[in-house]
Amino acid sequence: MDVDMGGEAPAGLLPWVEKYRPSSLDQLVAHEDIIRMIERMMLKQTLPHMLLHGPPGTGKTSTIIALAKTMYKQRYKSMTLEMNASDARGIDVVREQIKTFVSVKQLFASAEGQPKLVILDEADNMTSAAQFALRRMIEQYASNCRFILICNYSSKIIPALQSRCTKLRFAPLSEEQILGRLHHIAKCEKIHLSEDGAKAIVEVGGGDMRKVINIFQTTSMGHQGNVDSKAVYASTGVPAPEEIQHFLRTLLNGSVSFAASLKSLKSMLNSKGYALDDFLQLMHKQLIVQDTLTPRQRLQLTVALSDIDWRLKQGCGDSIQLGAIIGVFQEARALGGA
């Protein structure tokens, strides 16, 4: 796939997430309804201010960059102001850089008659003062410019800005969409990607296309272009489903003592280098489909494991929480026997 690099680094030196970033609307692989709606508004020159929100890696930034490149072609750089609000998020940026860009009209109007674009990525990290300063600017320069706000959490955008924008939610990508992109990259890079390897990448990626492509590139480079499920789990440091299933059987086995279970889990985490919070997330995913547990046991385990996960994220020690995991399974087994 040809990608317009705009005179920057050669495509071979780029990470795959940039090398295979769509450069036009017809190269996007997901959210067809949103893409078609944006394309129709672009053709009718009725593009509104927009607020794109959703989980990371779902194509929000790629969609807007592809829109800008399709709309402006060679004039893309001069007609767009792209800023990451994580770095530039204060009121001074709104008053100086953004206002300077939107207040200056093009000397020669665009042949397509399209307005300028201000793309504010990670807009949920903008300060409240900057967001309040932006709301008046959106109305004042609407004839000359359109504002595109991109964020993960729309609740962090003040209501006054939300009401001025068309809200579009980008959901996580489906397995079929991700698999199609993976096979396309594998073909372009001449890499052998097995079916179980592709499914493992999708499983670890969790609907995040950016994460999926990074995992694919890392695994292919670490295993000489031969990507299977074993290589994926080895490269990412994520426990394989078979290991999680094996340990769940051990925890649910009433004949195994607390000490033996603790020693077995600690040995596996240390020998494989797994992170306890990753292990806990995957364990819960398999736990909710276990048919050997009663609804009451499943409910108790879900609440208890969520508490342990919260404590881990607050910085509590792994060794104590490791014992807590074994303990809640012992309690659940006793509940089932009651």
Buried (B, 14 or more C-beta within 10 A) or exposed (E): EEBBBEEEEEBEEBEBBBBBBBBBBEBBBBBEEBBEEBBEBBEEEEBBBBBBBBBBBBBBBBBBBBBBBBBBBEBBEEBBBBBBBEEBBBBEBBBEBBBEBBEEEEEEEBEEEBBBBBBBBBBBBBBEEBBBBBBEBBEEBBEBBBBBBBBBEBEBBEEEBBEBBEEBBBEBBEBEBBBEBBEEBBEEBEBEBBEEBBBBBBBBBBBBBBBBBBBBBBBBEEBEBEBBBBBBBBBBEBBBBEBBBEBBEBBBEEEBEEEEBBEBBBEBBEEBEBBBBBBBBBBBEEBEEBEEBEEEBBEBBBEBBEEBBEBBEEEEEEEEBBBBBBBBBBBBBEBBEE
